[in-house]
Amino acid sequence: MGGGLPILFAMIWVALLVVPFWKLLPRYGISKYFAPLAAMPAIALVLLWIIAFKEDVDGPRS
């Protein structure tokens, strides 16, 4: 009884993390299929670290 609300919030949180990673990772030459791993906070930090120090494959945006 009432146990569905935390699951709903978790699913929304995961979607808010995965969708931006899904769009960003290919821009840096990383497969977009790594995006669901961003739902785990430690892996999201590693992916952000990689993105921060890697050049754009498409080139810098002005």
Secondary structure, DSSP 8 states (H G I E B T S, - for coil): --THHHHHHHHHHHHHHHHHHHHHGGGGT--GGGGGGGGSHHHHHHHHHHHHTS--SS----
